[in-house]
Amino acid sequence: MSGKGGLLHERINSMTICGDRGFNISNFGDCTSRFMRYLCRVLCAIFLLAGCGKQSNINDDAITFCSESNPTYFNPQLDTSSTTADASAHQLYDRLLEFNPTDGRIERGLASSWLVSNDGLTYTFQLQRDVAFHQTDYFTPTRTFNADDVIFSINRWRLASHPYHEVSGGIYPYFDSLGLDKTIKDVKRINGYRVEITLYTPDSAFLANLATDFSVILSQEYAQNLLEIGTPSKIDYYPIGTGPFKFSVYKQNQYIRYIRHPDYFLPTTGAEHLIFDITPKPSLRMAKLITGECDAIAFTSQSDLAVISERDDLTLLEKPGLNIGFWAFNTSKAPFDDPKVRRALVLAVDKTSLLEAVFLGQATRAKSLIPSASWAYQSDAPELGYNPVRARELLDEAGLPDSFTMDIWAMPVQRAYNPNAMKMAQLIKSYLNEIGITLNIISYDWNIFRENLTLGMHDSVLIGWNADNGDPDNFYRPLLTCDAIPSGTNRAMWCNKDFDALVQQALLTDNFEKRKQIYKQANELLFAQMPLMPIAHAYQYQALRSDITGMEINPFGGIGFDNVERMP
């Protein structure tokens, strides 16, 4: 293993790579019209694939998914990136609880049942029996899943004194951002198949947090084995879980291969093999979908949606997204520590033009963090409109000169909540130029981009958030509380004790109406302080070939393939 996302374990030959076929785009005539530009782009990509056909390993017993990037780890405890979640959360692991992807209700996972005490402080979980861990070339388990695995998996991120806490960096961004290590008082083994978790204070979102992609259950036995031989970090790169697939091989920038877990504890109907074909360019992912190189693709371009809908051999799934795309200001830096400056920047930009140019009608306007699909949505939430004159006045009041220069960081990857951050940054640059601000657009490799964001090196950033559960706390707490700054999910680096108190107050009751009123107060505070500019709540799309069945959009987390197969 060399570096994050490096080569983990190689047991197969490299995939066939198609080389230069001597293609000349001039053969396709004029590429100046919008349609012809699109057609030429796809034809170029298809031609590069021509002659390759489906590789020998892609058959009726394998599903190939075109992913957009390399995972950082094969353990979602350590990373909030959807790339890591897609590659690991639902392929390799299970959780105590799961979300029903249709209605968001909490269902059984590795816990067969659970009880909550009247005071909301004690949770008792009865565990499933006869759940097998993966057997691989690098580990053979001697026992099935039990309470020790639950305790190990939670205590790893909860306790700084745990022998695995500092392994792979010692940062657990999701749990750290919620302060869950401060919420849990104790995790106790009642017997081999019963675990009791005690909290310091009631937390109405606690069960939902245990069902997120990040709350995976690892093998305590495997961890102990690695510790004894002095290679503990392998747990995050050579994964062992209980999920429907087991890890086979990863080749950076090329592919990840999985094999069906033959002893999976739940009934499944999926394929025997799963392949993640790592394809960063959206046009090439689309071409591979058309040629059949891939059965499904990640993050379909907005411009491709109509084409997919018109083709009989392709299917487009659609669902409202629990997400938010936003422009965050680094409030730990001057002059962005001044609410007047942040307000001026928001007033300077016409949000409508961003929605039209970047989302092409495939998103709704965001007034606050919370999308309309949530029970906590506030339809009358206050919102700033486009007013460049007032923006310049506020900048003058703040003492900011006409020659001021700032940076905006634009994601190098495509996300539903921002399908083209670079294009959005260019639009914002033109608006800020009108009020005398020069904007530099910055981007990096995705993993470096996120590392530098966590270090607070940015002035501002175009980024967003996909909810991991249906509870509104999953927006407010990880995105803007003080605890979320060191974990890296609070991109605004904003810490406001009054806001934190409101978020905490909302967790102490399970009464929806009371919580809704508390979140309304939180929205008013955010409107006054403006640590970020809410932009859009996007629809989620999944493009796949029409002979693929069993695939569905999960609004609460990463993609799963346990019941995905090809029709004969």
C-alpha positions in Angstrom: 0.0 0.0 0.0 1.5 3.3 -1.0 -0.4 6.4 -0.1 -4.1 7.1 0.3 -6.2 5.3 -2.3 -3.1 3.3 -3.5 -2.9 -0.2 -4.8 -4.3 -2.4 -2.1 -4.2 -6.0 -3.3 -3.6 -7.3 -6.8 -4.6 -10.8 -7.9 -5.9 -10.2 -11.5 -4.6 -9.0 -14.8 -5.1 -5.4 -15.8 -8.2 -4.4 -17.7 -8.0 -4.0 -21.4 -7.2 -0.5 -22.4 -8.2 0.7 -25.9 -5.6 2.9 -27.5 -5.6 5.5 -30.3 -7.7 4.4 -33.2 -6.6 7.2 -35.5 -9.9 9.0 -35.1 -10.4 12.4 -36.8 -13.3 14.5 -35.5 -13.5 16.2 -38.9 -15.1 13.1 -40.2 -18.3 14.1 -38.4 -18.6 17.5 -39.9 -19.5 20.8 -38.2 -19.3 20.7 -34.4 -20.3 24.3 -33.8 -24.0 23.9 -33.1 -25.0 22.9 -29.6 -26.5 19.6 -30.7 -23.5 18.8 -32.9 -21.1 19.7 -30.1 -22.9 17.2 -27.8 -23.0 14.6 -30.6 -19.3 15.0 -31.4 -18.3 14.8 -27.7 -20.1 11.5 -27.3 -19.0 10.1 -30.6 -15.4 10.9 -29.8 -15.6 9.0 -26.5 -17.5 6.1 -28.1 -14.8 5.9 -30.9 -12.1 5.5 -28.3 -14.1 2.6 -26.9 -14.8 1.1 -30.3 -13.4 -2.3 -31.0 -12.9 -3.0 -27.3 -16.4 -4.3 -26.8 -17.3 -5.7 -23.4 -14.3 -7.0 -21.6 -14.2 -10.7 -21.0 -15.0 -10.3 -17.3 -18.1 -8.3 -18.0 -20.9 -10.9 -18.5 -24.3 -11.8 -17.2 -22.7 -12.5 -13.9 -21.1 -9.1 -13.4 -22.4 -5.6 -12.9 -20.2 -2.7 -13.9 -20.6 0.8 -12.4 -18.8 3.8 -13.8 -17.7 5.7 -10.7 -16.2 9.2 -10.9 -13.1 9.0 -8.6 -10.9 7.0 -6.3 -12.1 6.3 -2.8 -9.9 7.7 0.0 -10.4 4.6 2.2 -12.6 1.5 2.2 -14.0 2.6 5.6 -16.7 5.3 5.5 -16.1 6.1 9.2 -13.0 8.1 8.1 -14.5 10.1 5.2 -17.7 11.9 4.3 -17.1 11.8 0.6 -19.8 10.1 -1.5 -17.0 8.5 -3.5 -15.8 6.5 -0.4 -19.4 5.8 0.7 -20.4 4.5 -2.8 -17.3 2.2 -2.8 -17.8 0.7 0.7 -20.8 1.6 2.8 -23.4 -0.7 1.1 -21.1 -3.1 -0.7 -18.8 -4.2 2.1 -20.6 -3.4 5.4 -23.8 -3.3 7.3 -25.0 -1.2 10.2 -27.1 -1.8 13.3 -30.0 0.0 11.6 -30.9 0.8 8.1 -33.0 3.3 6.3 -35.9 2.3 4.1 -34.9 4.1 0.8 -38.5 4.7 -0.1 -39.9 6.4 3.0 -36.8 6.9 5.2 -38.2 4.8 8.1 -35.6 3.1 10.3 -35.5 -0.7 9.9 -33.6 -3.6 11.2 -30.0 -4.2 10.2 -27.5 -6.1 12.3 -29.8 -5.3 15.2 -32.9 -7.5 15.1 -34.7 -5.2 17.6 -34.1 -2.3 19.9 -35.7 -0.6 23.0 -35.4 3.0 24.2 -35.8 3.9 27.8 -38.5 6.3 28.9 -36.0 9.0 29.7 -34.4 8.6 26.2 -31.0 7.9 27.6 -30.6 4.1 27.2 -30.8 2.2 24.0 -30.7 -1.6 24.1 -30.0 -3.5 20.8 -30.7 -7.2 20.3 -28.3 -8.5 17.6 -28.8 -10.8 14.6 -27.2 -14.2 15.0 -25.2 -16.3 12.4 -24.0 -13.2 10.5 -20.8 -14.2 8.7 -17.8 -11.9 8.1 -16.0 -12.0 4.7 -13.5 -14.7 4.1 -10.7 -13.5 1.8 -7.1 -14.3 0.8 -5.9 -12.0 3.6 -8.2 -13.0 6.5 -10.3 -16.0 7.5 -12.7 -15.3 10.4 -13.1 -17.9 13.2 -16.4 -16.6 14.5 -19.6 -14.8 13.4 -20.7 -11.3 14.2 -21.4 -10.5 17.9 -21.5 -7.7 20.5 -17.7 -7.3 20.5 -17.8 -6.0 16.9 -20.4 -3.4 17.8 -18.4 -2.2 20.8 -15.2 -2.1 18.8 -16.7 -0.2 15.9 -18.3 2.5 18.0 -15.4 2.9 20.5 -12.9 3.3 17.7 -14.2 6.7 16.8 -15.7 7.5 20.3 -12.6 7.0 22.5 -9.3 8.8 22.0 -7.7 6.1 24.2 -8.8 3.3 21.9 -5.9 1.5 20.2 -7.4 2.1 16.8 -8.6 5.7 17.3 -5.4 7.2 15.8 -5.1 4.6 13.0 -5.4 6.2 9.5 -5.3 9.7 10.9 -7.6 9.6 13.9 -10.3 11.8 12.3 -13.9 10.7 12.0 -15.5 13.7 10.3 -19.2 12.7 10.5 -19.2 11.6 14.2 -16.9 14.5 15.1 -19.1 17.1 13.4 -22.1 15.9 15.4 -20.2 15.6 18.7 -21.4 12.1 19.1 -18.3 11.2 21.1 -19.6 13.7 23.7 -23.2 12.3 23.4 -22.4 8.7 24.2 -21.6 7.9 27.8 -21.0 4.2 27.6 -21.3 1.2 25.2 -21.8 -2.0 27.3 -21.9 -5.7 26.4 -24.9 -7.3 28.1 -24.2 -10.7 26.5 -22.9 -11.9 23.1 -25.9 -10.7 21.3 -27.1 -7.7 23.3 -25.5 -4.3 23.5 -26.6 -1.3 25.7 -25.7 2.3 24.7 -26.1 5.0 27.3 -26.3 8.8 26.4 -25.5 11.8 28.5 -28.5 13.7 27.2 -31.5 12.7 25.0 -30.8 12.9 21.3 -33.9 12.6 19.0 -31.6 11.9 16.0 -29.5 9.2 17.6 -31.1 6.2 15.9 -31.0 7.9 12.6 -27.3 8.5 13.0 -26.7 4.8 13.6 -28.3 4.1 10.3 -26.1 6.4 8.2 -23.4 5.2 5.8 -20.7 6.1 8.4 -22.0 3.9 11.2 -20.6 0.6 9.7 -19.7 -2.4 11.8 -16.1 -3.6 11.5 -14.7 -7.0 12.6 -13.1 -6.8 16.0 -11.3 -10.1 15.4 -9.7 -8.9 12.2 -8.7 -5.7 14.0 -7.1 -7.6 16.8 -5.2 -9.8 14.3 -3.8 -6.8 12.5 -2.8 -5.2 15.7 -0.9 -8.3 16.8 1.1 -8.4 13.5 1.8 -4.6 13.6 -0.3 -3.6 10.5 -3.5 -2.0 12.0 -4.0 0.5 9.1 -4.8 -2.4 6.8 -8.2 -2.5 8.3 -9.2 0.6 6.3 -7.6 -0.5 3.0 -8.1 -4.3 3.0 -11.6 -4.3 4.3 -13.5 -7.0 6.1 -17.2 -6.6 6.7 -20.5 -8.5 6.7 -21.9 -6.8 3.5 -23.3 -8.4 0.4 -19.9 -8.1 -1.4 -16.4 -8.8 -0.3 -13.4 -6.9 -1.5 -11.2 -8.4 -4.3 -8.8 -5.9 -5.8 -8.4 -2.2 -6.3 -6.2 -0.5 -9.0 -6.0 3.2 -8.5 -7.5 5.3 -11.3 -8.7 2.1 -13.0 -11.1 -0.2 -11.1 -12.3 -1.8 -7.9 -13.5 -5.4 -8.0 -15.9 -7.2 -5.6 -17.1 -10.7 -5.3 -20.5 -11.8 -3.9 -20.4 -12.7 -0.2 -21.7 -16.3 -0.4 -22.8 -16.3 3.3 -24.6 -13.0 3.4 -27.3 -13.1 6.1 -30.0 -11.4 4.0 -31.6 -12.8 0.8 -30.2 -11.1 -2.3 -30.7 -11.6 -6.0 -27.7 -9.6 -7.3 -24.8 -10.6 -9.6 -21.8 -12.6 -8.6 -19.3 -9.9 -9.4 -19.3 -6.1 -9.1 -16.9 -3.8 -10.8 -16.4 -0.1 -10.2 -14.8 1.3 -13.4 -13.2 4.6 -12.3 -14.0 7.1 -15.0 -13.5 10.8 -14.0 -14.8 12.4 -17.2 -18.6 12.6 -17.4 -18.6 12.4 -21.2 -16.6 9.1 -21.1 -18.9 7.7 -18.5 -21.8 8.5 -20.8 -20.1 6.9 -23.7 -19.4 3.7 -21.7 -23.0 3.5 -20.7 -24.1 3.8 -24.4 -21.7 1.2 -25.6 -22.5 -1.2 -22.7 -19.0 -0.9 -21.1 -20.9 0.1 -18.0 -24.3 -0.9 -16.7 -24.8 2.3 -14.6 -22.9 5.5 -14.1 -22.3 8.0 -11.4 -23.4 11.7 -11.6 -25.1 12.0 -14.9 -24.5 15.4 -16.6 -27.5 17.6 -16.8 -27.0 18.0 -20.5 -27.2 14.2 -20.9 -30.6 13.7 -19.2 -32.8 14.3 -22.3 -30.6 12.0 -24.4 -30.9 9.2 -21.9 -34.7 9.6 -21.6 -35.1 9.3 -25.4 -33.1 6.1 -25.7 -34.9 2.7 -25.4 -31.7 1.0 -24.3 -31.2 3.3 -21.3 -33.3 4.1 -18.2 -33.3 7.2 -16.1 -34.3 7.0 -12.4 -35.3 10.2 -10.7 -36.0 11.2 -7.1 -36.1 14.5 -5.1 -32.8 14.9 -3.3 -32.2 15.6 0.4 -29.3 17.9 -0.4 -28.1 21.5 -0.5 -25.6 23.2 -2.7 -24.1 26.4 -1.3 -21.4 29.0 -1.4 -19.6 29.0 2.0 -17.5 31.9 3.3 -14.5 31.2 5.5 -15.6 33.3 8.5 -12.2 32.6 10.3 -10.5 35.0 7.8 -10.9 38.7 7.4 -12.9 40.3 5.8 -15.2 37.3 5.7 -15.5 37.4 9.5 -17.7 40.5 8.9 -21.4 39.7 8.3 -21.7 42.8 6.2 -19.2 41.5 3.7 -20.8 38.1 3.6 -24.2 39.7 3.0 -22.8 41.9 0.3 -21.4 38.9 -1.6 -24.8 37.2 -1.5 -26.6 40.3 -2.7 -24.2 40.7 -5.6 -25.1 37.3 -7.2 -28.3 36.6 -9.1 -29.2 33.1 -7.8 -31.7 32.6 -10.6 -29.1 32.7 -13.3 -27.0 30.1 -11.4 -30.0 27.8 -11.3 -30.7 28.2 -15.0 -27.2 28.0 -16.3 -25.8 25.2 -14.1 -28.8 23.1 -13.1 -30.8 23.5 -16.3 -34.1 23.3 -14.4 -33.2 20.2 -12.5 -33.1 21.8 -9.0 -35.2 24.0 -6.8 -34.2 27.3 -5.3 -32.8 27.0 -1.8 -34.0 29.5 0.8 -32.3 27.7 3.7 -30.4 24.5 4.3 -33.5 22.4 4.5 -35.2 21.0 1.3 -38.9 20.8 0.8 -38.9 17.0 1.2 -38.1 17.5 4.9 -40.8 17.9 7.6 -38.8 20.9 8.9 -38.9 22.8 5.7 -39.8 26.5 6.2 -41.6 27.8 3.1 -41.5 31.4 4.3 -37.8 31.4 5.3 -36.2 34.8 4.7 -34.0 35.1 1.6 -31.8 37.8 0.1 -32.6 38.9 -3.5 -30.2 40.2 -6.2 -29.2 43.8 -5.4 -25.7 44.8 -6.5 -26.2 48.4 -5.5 -26.9 47.5 -1.9 -24.0 45.0 -2.1 -21.6 47.8 -3.0 -23.0 50.0 -0.2 -22.4 47.3 2.4 -18.8 46.8 1.1 -18.2 50.5 1.5 -19.6 50.4 5.0 -17.3 47.5 5.8 -14.3 49.5 4.4 -13.6 47.2 1.6 -11.9 48.9 -1.4 -13.0 48.6 -5.0 -9.7 46.7 -5.8 -10.4 43.9 -3.4 -9.3 40.4 -4.6 -10.6 37.1 -3.2 -10.6 33.4 -4.0 -13.4 31.0 -4.7 -12.7 27.3 -4.6 -14.7 25.2 -7.2 -15.1 21.4 -6.7 -13.2 19.4 -9.4 -15.9 16.7 -9.2 -19.5 16.5 -10.2 -22.2 16.3 -7.6 -26.0 16.4 -7.8 -26.1 19.5 -5.6 -23.6 21.2 -7.9 -23.1 19.5 -11.3 -20.6 22.1 -12.6 -18.9 24.1 -9.8 -16.4 25.6 -12.3 -19.1 27.1 -14.5 -20.9 28.4 -11.4 -17.7 30.0 -10.2 -17.2 31.8 -13.5 -20.7 33.2 -13.3 -20.1 34.4 -9.8 -16.9 36.0 -10.9 -18.7 38.1 -13.5 -21.2 39.3 -10.9 -18.5 40.2 -8.4 -16.6 42.1 -11.0 -19.6 44.4 -11.3 -19.2 45.5 -7.7 -15.4 45.9 -7.9 -14.2 42.5 -6.6 -11.7 40.4 -8.5 -12.4 36.7 -8.1 -9.7 34.0 -8.5 -11.1 30.6 -9.2 -9.1 27.8 -7.5 -9.4 24.0 -7.9 -7.3 20.9 -7.0 -7.4 17.2 -7.1 -10.5 16.2 -5.1 -8.7 14.6 -2.2 -6.2 17.5 -1.9 -9.1 19.9 -2.3 -10.9 18.5 0.7 -7.8 18.2 2.8 -7.0 21.9 2.2 -10.6 22.9 3.0 -10.3 21.2 6.4 -7.1 23.2 7.0 -9.1 26.4 6.3 -7.0 27.6 3.4 -9.9 28.8 1.3 -11.6 32.3 1.2 -14.8 30.8 0.0 -16.0 27.5 -1.6 -18.7 26.1 -3.8 -19.6 22.8 -2.3 -22.7 21.1 -0.7 -24.1 18.3 1.4 -26.1 15.2 0.8 -28.2 14.3 3.9 -27.3 11.0 5.4 -30.7 10.6 7.0 -34.1 12.4 6.9 -33.7 14.3 10.2 -33.1 18.0 9.8 -30.3 17.8 12.4 -28.3 16.1 9.7 -28.1 19.5 7.9 -27.7 21.9 10.8 -25.3 20.1 13.1 -22.6 18.8 10.6 -22.6 22.0 8.4 -22.6 24.9 10.8 -21.9 23.9 14.5 -18.7 24.6 16.3 -17.9 20.9 16.7 -18.0 20.5 12.9 -15.1 22.8 12.3 -12.2 20.5 13.2 -13.9 17.6 11.5 -14.0 19.5 8.2 -17.7 19.5 7.4 -18.3 23.1 8.5 -16.8 24.7 5.4 -17.7 28.2 6.6 -15.5 27.7 9.7 -18.4 29.4 11.5 -18.9 29.1 15.3 -21.9 30.7 17.0 -22.8 29.6 20.5 -26.4 30.8 20.1 -26.8 28.7 17.0 -25.3 25.7 18.7 -27.6 26.1 21.6 -30.7 26.0 19.3 -29.4 22.9 17.5 -28.9 21.2 20.8 -32.3 22.3 22.1 -34.0 20.7 19.1 -32.4 17.3 20.0 -33.9 17.3 23.5 -37.5 16.8 22.2 -39.1 14.4 19.8 -42.1 16.7 19.3 -41.9 17.7 15.6 -43.8 21.0 16.0 -41.5 22.1 18.8 -38.4 21.2 16.8 -39.8 23.0 13.8 -40.1 26.2 15.7 -36.6 25.9 17.1 -35.2 25.4 13.6 -37.1 28.4 12.4 -35.2 30.4 15.0 -32.0 28.9 13.7 -32.9 30.0 10.1 -33.4 33.5 11.3 -30.0 33.5 12.9 -28.4 32.1 9.8 -30.1 34.8 7.7 -28.8 37.5 9.9 -25.2 36.1 10.0 -25.1 34.7 6.4 -22.1 32.2 6.9 -23.1 30.7 3.5 -25.4 31.3 0.6 -27.9 28.5 0.0 -28.2 27.9 -3.7 -30.1 24.8 -4.7 -31.7 21.5 -3.7 -31.1 19.2 -6.7 -33.0 16.2 -8.0 -31.1 12.9 -7.9 -30.7 10.9 -11.1 -29.4 7.5 -11.8 -28.7 6.4 -15.4 -28.5 2.8 -16.2 -29.0 0.3 -19.1 -32.5 -0.9 -19.5 -31.7 -4.5 -19.0 -30.6 -3.8 -15.4 -33.1 -4.4 -12.6 -33.1 -4.0 -8.8 -31.4 -0.6 -8.8 -32.9 2.3 -6.8 -31.9 5.8 -5.7 -31.1 6.0 -2.0 -31.6 9.6 -0.9 -30.0 8.8 2.5 -26.6 7.6 1.4 -24.4 5.7 -1.1 -25.4 3.4 -3.9 -26.0 -0.3 -3.2 -25.9 -3.3 -5.6 -27.1 -6.2 -3.4 -30.1 -6.8 -5.6 -29.0 -5.4 -8.9 -28.8 -7.9 -11.8 -29.1 -8.1 -15.6 -32.2 -9.5 -17.2 -31.6 -12.5 -19.4 
